Amino acid sequence: MTTVETYEKQAKAALEERAQLIADLRTVEADSRMTAAEKRERDENIDRDVMRLEAEARDAVERGEREAEVRSLLKRSGAPGFLTAHPSWTTRTVGADSYRP
């Protein structure tokens, strides 16, 4: 599995977990056994988790895009094969913010 595929998998997992939390949120709203305060507290916790998962997915997508861009640049530049053969070198050689303003 390539580094890019790993980031895709991480993003997908975060979005799937987020979808489950949103389903949980709907269940909480429909639960007549919970008080309004309990619902509000649970909603706040779910909302915080949803935001965290969205950030994780966004980060994984951005990392995958940067990794793909680095690999493409290395391939086009005719860089030695050892750079493209070792993903850890490419991510260390080119900083995470190298392609972002």
Sequence and secondary structure as in RCSB ss.txt:
>XXXX:A:sequence
MTTVETYEKQAKAALEERAQLIADLRTVEADSRMTAAEKRERDENIDRDVMRLEAEARDAVERGEREAEVRSLLK
RSGAPGFLTAHPSWTTRTVGADSYRP
>XXXX:A:secstr
  HHHHHHHHHHHHHHHHHHHHHHHHHHHH TTS HHHHHHHHHHHHHHHHHHHHHHHHHHHHHHHHHHHHHHHH
HHT  HHHHH HHHHHHHS TTTT  
